[in-house]
Amino acid sequence: MLSISFWELINFVLEMITSQELKLITQNVANVVSVPLYLFSLLFFALAFAGHRRFVKWAVAGAAITITWLGVLLVLDPEFLYRSRGLVTRGPVTILGFTFEEYVLHDREFNWPFSLFALYSYLITLVSAGILIRYIVARAEPLHTAQSLLVGVGISTPLVLNGVELLGVLPPALSVTEVGFGVTIICFAVGIFRYHLFELPPIGRQQLINSIDEPLVFISNMNNVTYGNQAARQVFGVGAGWQGMDASDFFGPHAQQIPLSDRDASTQHNIIELAEEDRYFDVNSTTIRTPAGNAGGRAITLRDVTGLVETNERLDQFASMVSHDLRTPLNDAAFQTSRLARDRSDERTAAIQQALDRMESIIDDMLRLARARKAVETTETCSLAELVEETWETVQTDGAELESRVGETTVEADPVRLFQVLENLFRNALDHNDSPLTLRVGTFDANSEPAHADTPTGLYIEDDGRGIPEDKRDDIFEHGYTTNQDGNGYGLSIVRHIVEAHDWDIRVTDGTDGGARFEIVGLGSD
């Protein structure tokens, strides 16, 4: 807008001048300053709007070179672009139904360098328009179509009118390019205020990113930082000159704990500690992919989990207290009750023993629940067939049958905690269904079909029992929920926490034969 206004101002001054020499100088100033200013400000806008800011420096260099070499040439030869023929009187003339009375103009003839300069200007204008329209059309919606139409008309009108003038359809003295710029201003004004041109990404995306309070960093495939918001720069103590910095330098001593270069993994996470500030962050490193599916860098997000870590530490302390301070007197009470039962075995001593056994079971489940909440720090390749077989041997099956359909499938997991998941799901099925009962364990792919690959999408455990009502399926994973008077409601809560600690998800649906089916999804992702 400023460049167009400057262009119009120079042309206004040009109309007021009556000296042939001053008219030539003013027109040369317009070509040296106004034209490059318009062309390259348009290119700047197109590159910035479409998110290609890395090319802006080359556009700046192009503008500087254009202004410099053209200015030098016109100083050495004021008639380098066109030859002056003097001041002439024209008119009256009728154009598009409008009649202009007699007027005085600077008559000039275009030289061949002007034609090259015009083609150069057209090229930059077309490139700018192409960048903008391609970006907008890629997000093809009715609103975006209107925007692209306005942008196209606004940019092309001065181009077309100037071309008509260059081809000799109109005399050079009668410049209509200014009329084209008026159309440009109207089109862009309507696009901005009526069709919300600036509400499209990346401007909207930039505003969103800047509003995020948690640290966010983008790194390229070369491990250079392309963006880091203010929160990230504060956390890692990075000052000026951070853009383009090597990611290892940006993250400093924490770089080894942040996944930076594994482009094959879509998302990875880790917990890091800023010891000097006594703060903890959950780091997520996600691959950014181009529309063609190629890796285009990584987005590093950090979530402050200091409060969660402190809560987990208190939970560990509570678990230790439960394990030591409660189990010791409980064991003593169990021992004394056992001696009493030998001397006097009746319903009351049996009830006491049963209550003590239940207390011990609750303590065990509380400890498992506390451990289940911890993040999985190390994993290994686990054979599902072996884990399923080992788990089944530890539970009281009461005549139930197991059908294992996992084949040679392996998954990356904590084997001890995955064992707990299988154990609790097996016990849940056995405790809530009558015999005879059949349990099936298998894997499935992204299309919910049986998986035959080594890295399935999900694992299912289903039975042919009574099933779980649909309105209860969200409640069963809640802490303390149970329909069994002898249960404590910890088992499925432990399952959910262990599954989530692996970055997996669990859901409940109907089994193949009408029972309950538990599906653990996300096994094939890191």
Protein Blocks (a to p, Z undefined) as FASTA:
>chain_A
ZZmmmmmmmmmmmmmpcbfklmmmmmmmmmmmmmmmmmmmmmmmmmmmnopamlmmmmmm
mmmmmmmmmmmmmmmmmmlmbccebjcdeddddeehiacdddddddddddfklmmmmmmm
mmmmmmmmmmmmmmmmmmgcfklmmmmmmmmmmmmmmmmmmmmmmnomacfklccklmmm
mmmmmmmmmmmmmnommlpcfklmmmmmmmpmbdcddddfkopafbdcfklmmmnopaeh
kgopafklmnmmmlmmpcfklmkbmbdcdddddfknopacdddddddddfkopaebjcdd
dddfklmmmmmmmmmmmmmmmmmmmmmmmmmmmmmmmmmmmmogcfklmmmmmmmmmmmm
mmmmmmmmmmmmpccfbdcdddfklmmmmmmmmpcfkhpacddfkljadcdddfklmmmm
mmmmmmmmmmmpccddddddddddfkopacfbfbdfbdcdddfbebpafklmmmmmpghi
afbfkbgolmmmmmmmmmmmnopacdddddfkopacdddehklpZZ
